[in-house]
Amino acid sequence: MVKNVTKYPIDMKRFFYLLIATLAFVACNENAPEGKSSEGKSSEDKTTDSSISCDPAIKTVTSYGGTFVVTVTSKKDWTATSNQTWVSLSPNSGQGDAFVTVTVSQGIEGSAKVLFSNGDGSATLTIERKALYQGELPGEFSVSETLKVRFSKGNLRYHPLNKKWAFAEHQWEVVGDDNTKISDTYNGWIDLFGWGTGNNPTLATTTGSDYSTFVDWGTNKISNGGDSPDQWRTLSKDEWLYIIEGRPRASSLFGVGRVCGVDGLILLPDEWMDIPEIAFNSGLAPNSGNNGYETVNDIALSEWSRMEQAGAVFLPTEKSREGTTMDWYSGYGNYWSTTHSYGSKSWSLCFYSYMIVKNADGFAYFGDCVRLVR
């Protein structure tokens, strides 16, 4: 009897634990809304989540505005609405899967929501319109498989007497023959620099060893580029060539042209969408020689303004400088990279109206153009 008395309380304790657990489980299920588990997720919710979707779901554009395409996947007819008037959609309704062109107008910073709905469910596209950094153009350019940059609004220039760095106000502006006046006391602008002379912009010797160390021009304070150090940088050889031939659709995203009467190379951003009223010929003018720009992409100011707002970049041609002498030939462009080639030579993006020179290894003491990126 003693043994039975000792064992009985232990069995009752286990019974009470089991009873309490059972009652708690029943209570949780009775309190949950009909059709849902205690986690609050129903089978109907899971079906709704997959009934319609949009890709991308988040998009950032600059204050210049822009246009991009959204892929809508839907099992039924759908409609699309935006909560902001600065977002337009084409089409704004459809049957099943579709592509929707989203146009964001120019304006201040703000956020918009686009709701895609098909009756069974909905999907939301969030658009963030953000201001550009000072001096930055809106177009995004892939320079590798994982990295994109934006270009500065004009070629880099320097005022020796005032010790001031700035970007040209317009993409087609160049200093020209006044670069021969290069000196520490010159009271004017220069925009042709020896390779890597970010710390010594008026260096004009023709001794290769004087240019053996590269200092990026972007380390300086640029007055109309944020006026803070280390905000900009120079592209490498591989990055320049990736823009020209490595990124998706690369061959259709550049072309020679004349903008406001100046010859040069036009680069289009990754997500370029054609402007129907402007005929743009991609690539280069085959065997056109020095006159190729006359018949390829002769773009007026009004047309260029629209292209620039859509992200286009223009690299104007300019003579090179050697010491204090200007090269006689002005039909090509040379833009420095960070890449040292060999000996006293470094690589620059060199283009004519009919070709881009992939092995453009020039003497580091040449005075060439500089176009910075962020």
C-alpha positions as CSV (number, residue, x, y, z in Angstrom):
1,M,0.0,0.0,0.0
2,V,2.8,2.4,0.7
3,K,4.3,1.8,-2.7
4,N,0.9,2.5,-4.3
5,V,0.4,5.7,-2.4
6,T,3.9,6.9,-3.5
7,K,3.3,6.2,-7.2
8,Y,-0.2,7.6,-7.5
9,P,0.7,11.3,-7.1
10,I,3.3,11.0,-9.9
11,D,0.8,9.6,-12.3
12,M,-1.7,12.4,-11.5
13,K,0.9,15.1,-12.1
14,R,1.6,13.8,-15.6
15,F,-2.2,13.7,-16.3
16,F,-2.7,17.3,-15.2
17,Y,0.3,18.5,-17.4
18,L,-1.3,16.7,-20.4
19,L,-4.7,18.2,-19.7
20,I,-3.4,21.8,-19.5
21,A,-1.5,21.4,-22.8
22,T,-4.6,20.0,-24.5
23,L,-6.8,22.9,-23.3
24,A,-4.2,25.5,-24.4
25,F,-4.1,24.0,-27.9
26,V,-7.9,24.1,-28.3
27,A,-8.1,27.7,-27.0
28,C,-5.5,28.9,-29.5
29,N,-7.4,27.3,-32.4
30,E,-10.8,28.7,-31.2
31,N,-9.4,32.2,-30.9
32,A,-7.8,32.2,-34.4
33,P,-9.9,33.8,-37.2
34,E,-11.8,31.3,-39.4
35,G,-9.6,29.7,-42.0
36,K,-6.3,30.7,-40.4
37,S,-3.8,28.9,-38.2
38,S,-2.3,30.3,-35.0
39,E,0.5,31.9,-37.2
40,G,-2.2,34.1,-38.9
41,K,-1.6,32.8,-42.4
42,S,-4.4,31.2,-44.4
43,S,-4.3,29.0,-47.5
44,E,-6.3,31.8,-49.1
45,D,-3.6,34.3,-48.3
46,K,-0.9,32.2,-50.0
47,T,-3.0,31.9,-53.2
48,T,-3.6,35.7,-53.2
49,D,0.1,36.4,-52.8
50,S,1.0,34.6,-56.0
51,S,-2.0,35.7,-58.1
52,I,-0.2,38.9,-59.3
53,S,3.3,40.3,-59.1
54,C,5.5,43.1,-60.5
55,D,9.2,43.2,-61.3
56,P,10.9,45.3,-60.1
57,A,9.0,46.0,-56.9
58,I,11.3,48.9,-55.9
59,K,12.8,51.5,-58.3
60,T,14.9,54.6,-57.7
61,V,15.0,57.4,-60.3
62,T,16.8,60.8,-60.2
63,S,15.1,64.2,-59.9
64,Y,15.5,64.5,-63.7
65,G,12.8,61.8,-63.9
66,G,13.0,58.9,-66.4
67,T,11.2,56.0,-68.0
68,F,11.5,52.3,-67.2
69,V,9.6,49.0,-67.8
70,V,7.8,46.9,-65.2
71,T,6.9,43.2,-65.9
72,V,3.5,42.3,-64.6
73,T,2.6,38.7,-64.0
74,S,-1.1,38.0,-63.4
75,K,-3.6,35.2,-63.7
76,K,-6.5,37.5,-64.4
77,D,-7.3,40.9,-65.9
78,W,-5.6,43.7,-63.9
79,T,-5.5,47.5,-63.4
80,A,-2.7,49.8,-62.3
81,T,-3.0,53.1,-60.4
82,S,-0.5,55.5,-58.9
83,N,-0.9,57.7,-55.9
84,Q,1.2,60.5,-57.4
85,T,0.4,62.6,-60.5
86,W,4.1,62.7,-61.5
87,V,3.9,59.0,-62.4
88,S,2.2,57.8,-65.6
89,L,1.5,54.3,-66.7
90,S,1.1,52.8,-70.2
91,P,-0.9,50.7,-70.3
92,N,-2.8,51.0,-67.0
93,S,-4.8,47.8,-67.4
94,G,-4.4,44.5,-69.2
95,Q,-5.2,40.9,-69.5
96,G,-2.7,38.5,-67.9
97,D,1.0,39.0,-68.2
98,A,2.2,42.3,-69.6
99,F,4.9,45.0,-69.8
100,V,4.1,48.4,-68.4
101,T,6.1,51.5,-69.2
102,V,6.4,53.8,-66.2
103,T,7.3,57.4,-66.8
104,V,8.4,59.6,-63.9
105,S,8.4,63.4,-64.6
106,Q,11.2,65.7,-63.4
107,G,10.8,67.2,-59.9
108,I,11.8,67.3,-56.3
109,E,12.4,64.3,-54.1
110,G,9.4,62.2,-53.3
111,S,8.0,58.7,-53.1
112,A,5.2,57.1,-55.1
113,K,3.2,53.8,-54.9
114,V,1.8,52.0,-58.0
115,L,-0.8,49.4,-57.1
116,F,-1.4,46.5,-59.5
117,S,-4.6,44.7,-58.7
118,N,-6.6,41.8,-60.3
119,G,-9.4,41.3,-57.8
120,D,-7.8,38.3,-56.2
121,G,-4.8,40.2,-54.9
122,S,-2.4,43.1,-55.5
123,A,1.3,44.0,-55.9
124,T,3.0,47.3,-55.1
125,L,5.7,49.1,-57.0
126,T,7.5,51.7,-54.8
127,I,9.2,54.5,-56.7
128,E,11.8,56.8,-55.0
129,R,12.6,60.1,-56.8
130,K,15.9,61.3,-55.4
131,A,18.0,64.4,-56.0
132,L,21.2,64.1,-57.9
133,Y,24.5,64.9,-56.3
134,Q,25.8,68.3,-57.4
135,G,27.3,68.1,-60.9
136,E,26.0,64.6,-61.6
137,L,24.2,63.5,-64.8
138,P,21.2,61.2,-64.4
139,G,22.2,58.3,-66.6
140,E,23.5,55.1,-65.1
141,F,26.3,53.2,-66.9
142,S,27.6,49.7,-66.0
143,V,31.4,49.6,-65.8
144,S,31.4,46.0,-64.7
145,E,28.9,43.2,-64.0
146,T,28.3,44.6,-60.5
147,L,29.1,48.3,-60.6
148,K,27.3,51.3,-62.1
149,V,28.4,55.0,-62.2
150,R,27.1,58.4,-63.2
151,F,29.2,60.9,-65.2
152,S,30.0,64.5,-64.3
153,K,28.1,67.2,-66.2
154,G,31.2,68.3,-68.1
155,N,34.9,67.9,-68.6
156,L,37.1,68.8,-65.6
157,R,38.9,72.1,-65.7
158,Y,41.3,74.0,-63.4
159,H,42.0,77.7,-62.7
160,P,45.7,77.9,-61.7
161,L,45.7,81.5,-60.3
162,N,42.6,80.8,-58.1
163,K,43.6,77.2,-57.5
164,K,40.0,76.2,-58.3
165,W,38.6,73.0,-59.8
166,A,35.3,72.9,-61.7
167,F,33.3,71.0,-64.3
168,A,32.4,72.7,-67.6
169,E,28.8,74.0,-67.4
170,H,27.9,72.2,-70.6
171,Q,29.0,68.8,-71.9
172,W,30.2,70.2,-75.2
173,E,32.4,73.0,-73.8
174,V,36.2,72.8,-74.1
175,V,39.0,75.3,-73.4
176,G,40.9,74.8,-76.6
177,D,44.1,76.5,-77.5
178,D,44.3,78.5,-74.2
179,N,45.7,75.3,-72.7
180,T,49.1,76.4,-74.1
181,K,49.1,79.1,-71.4
182,I,49.4,76.4,-68.7
183,S,51.4,77.7,-65.7
184,D,50.9,78.3,-62.0
185,T,50.1,82.0,-62.5
186,Y,47.8,81.7,-65.5
187,N,44.6,83.6,-64.9
188,G,42.2,81.4,-66.8
189,W,41.0,77.8,-67.3
190,I,42.8,74.8,-68.5
191,D,41.2,71.4,-69.2
192,L,44.1,69.2,-70.6
193,F,46.2,67.4,-68.0
194,G,49.1,65.1,-67.9
195,W,48.3,61.6,-66.6
196,G,47.6,61.4,-62.9
197,T,48.3,65.1,-62.1
198,G,45.5,65.5,-59.6
199,N,48.1,67.0,-57.2
200,N,50.0,69.0,-59.8
201,P,47.6,70.1,-62.6
202,T,50.0,72.6,-64.2
203,L,52.8,70.1,-64.7
204,A,53.7,70.5,-68.4
205,T,57.1,68.8,-68.8
206,T,57.7,66.2,-71.5
207,T,59.7,63.9,-69.3
208,G,57.9,60.6,-68.8
209,S,59.4,59.9,-65.3
210,D,57.7,63.1,-64.0
211,Y,54.3,61.3,-64.3
212,S,55.2,58.0,-62.7
213,T,52.7,58.2,-59.8
214,F,49.0,58.5,-60.5
215,V,47.0,60.9,-58.3
216,D,43.3,61.0,-59.2
217,W,41.8,64.4,-60.0
218,G,38.6,63.4,-58.1
219,T,40.4,63.6,-54.8
220,N,40.1,67.4,-55.1
221,K,37.3,69.7,-54.1
222,I,35.4,70.5,-57.2
223,S,33.4,73.7,-56.8
224,N,30.3,72.7,-58.7
225,G,30.7,69.1,-57.9
226,G,29.9,69.1,-54.2
227,D,33.0,71.1,-53.2
228,S,34.1,68.2,-51.0
229,P,37.2,66.0,-51.5
230,D,37.1,62.4,-52.7
231,Q,33.6,62.6,-54.2
232,W,34.6,61.7,-57.8
233,R,37.0,59.4,-59.6
234,T,38.5,58.4,-63.0
235,L,37.6,55.3,-64.8
236,S,40.1,52.5,-65.5
237,K,40.8,51.1,-69.0
238,D,38.6,48.0,-68.3
239,E,35.7,50.2,-67.1
240,W,35.9,52.5,-70.2
241,L,35.9,49.4,-72.5
242,Y,33.1,47.8,-70.6
243,I,30.9,50.8,-71.4
244,I,31.8,50.5,-75.1
245,E,31.7,46.7,-75.6
246,G,31.0,44.8,-72.3
247,R,27.6,45.8,-71.0
248,P,24.3,44.5,-72.4
249,R,23.4,46.1,-75.7
250,A,26.7,47.9,-75.7
251,S,27.1,48.3,-79.4
252,S,23.7,50.1,-79.7
253,L,24.4,52.5,-76.8
254,F,27.1,54.8,-78.3
255,G,27.7,56.7,-81.5
256,V,29.7,59.6,-82.8
257,G,27.9,62.9,-83.3
258,R,27.9,66.6,-83.3
259,V,26.2,68.4,-80.4
260,C,25.8,72.2,-80.6
261,G,28.4,72.2,-83.4
262,V,31.0,70.3,-81.5
263,D,32.2,66.8,-82.6
264,G,32.4,64.0,-80.1
265,L,31.2,60.6,-78.8
266,I,27.7,60.1,-77.4
267,L,27.2,57.5,-74.7
268,L,23.7,56.3,-73.8
269,P,22.8,54.9,-70.3
270,D,22.0,51.2,-69.7
271,E,18.3,51.7,-69.6
272,W,18.1,54.1,-72.6
273,M,14.7,54.2,-74.2
274,D,14.6,55.8,-77.7
275,I,13.1,59.2,-78.1
276,P,11.0,58.7,-81.3
277,E,11.4,62.3,-82.6
278,I,15.2,62.0,-82.5
279,A,17.0,59.8,-85.0
280,F,20.1,58.3,-83.3
281,N,22.5,56.2,-85.2
282,S,24.4,53.8,-83.0
283,G,28.0,52.8,-83.4
284,L,30.6,54.6,-85.5
285,A,30.6,56.0,-89.1
286,P,32.5,53.3,-91.2
287,N,35.3,54.7,-93.3
288,S,34.0,58.2,-92.9
289,G,37.4,59.8,-92.1
290,N,37.4,63.3,-90.6
291,N,34.0,64.2,-92.0
292,G,32.0,61.4,-90.4
293,Y,30.4,63.7,-87.8
294,E,28.8,65.8,-90.5
295,T,26.3,63.1,-91.4
296,V,26.0,61.1,-88.2
297,N,23.9,62.4,-85.3
298,D,23.9,66.1,-85.9
299,I,22.0,67.1,-82.8
300,A,20.5,70.6,-82.1
301,L,20.4,72.0,-78.6
302,S,16.7,71.4,-78.1
303,E,17.1,67.7,-79.0
304,W,20.2,67.4,-76.9
305,S,18.5,68.8,-73.8
306,R,15.9,66.0,-74.0
307,M,18.7,63.3,-74.6
308,E,20.7,64.7,-71.6
309,Q,17.7,64.6,-69.3
310,A,17.2,60.9,-70.4
311,G,20.8,60.2,-69.3
312,A,23.0,60.7,-72.4
313,V,26.6,61.7,-72.0
314,F,28.7,63.6,-74.6
315,L,32.5,63.5,-74.7
316,P,33.7,66.4,-77.0
317,T,36.8,66.1,-79.1
318,E,39.7,68.4,-78.3
319,K,43.3,68.7,-79.4
320,S,46.0,67.1,-77.2
321,R,48.7,69.2,-75.5
322,E,52.4,68.3,-75.6
323,G,54.3,70.6,-73.3
324,T,53.0,74.0,-74.2
325,T,52.1,73.1,-77.8
326,M,48.8,72.0,-79.0
327,D,48.4,69.0,-81.4
328,W,47.3,70.3,-84.8
329,Y,44.6,67.6,-85.2
330,S,41.2,68.2,-83.6
331,G,39.1,65.3,-85.0
332,Y,39.6,62.9,-82.2
333,G,39.1,62.7,-78.4
334,N,41.4,61.4,-75.7
335,Y,40.2,60.8,-72.2
336,W,42.5,59.6,-69.4
337,S,42.1,56.4,-67.5
338,T,43.7,55.3,-64.3
339,T,45.6,52.5,-66.1
340,H,49.4,52.6,-66.6
341,S,50.4,50.7,-69.7
342,Y,54.2,50.3,-69.7
343,G,57.3,52.6,-69.4
344,S,56.2,56.2,-69.6
345,K,52.9,55.3,-71.3
346,S,49.3,55.2,-70.0
347,W,46.0,54.3,-71.5
348,S,43.3,56.8,-72.6
349,L,40.0,56.3,-74.3
350,C,40.8,57.4,-77.8
351,F,38.2,57.8,-80.5
352,Y,37.8,59.0,-84.1
353,S,34.7,59.4,-86.1
354,Y,35.2,55.8,-87.4
355,M,37.0,53.9,-84.7
356,I,37.8,53.5,-81.0
357,V,41.4,52.7,-80.4
358,K,41.5,49.8,-77.8
359,N,45.3,50.0,-77.4
360,A,45.6,53.8,-77.0
361,D,48.8,53.8,-75.0
362,G,50.0,57.4,-75.1
363,F,52.8,59.2,-73.3
364,A,51.8,60.2,-69.8
365,Y,53.0,63.7,-70.4
366,F,50.4,64.3,-73.1
367,G,47.7,66.8,-72.0
368,D,44.4,64.9,-72.4
369,C,40.8,65.4,-71.3
370,V,39.5,64.2,-67.9
371,R,35.8,63.1,-67.3
372,L,35.1,62.0,-63.8
373,V,32.4,59.7,-62.5
374,R,30.6,58.9,-59.2
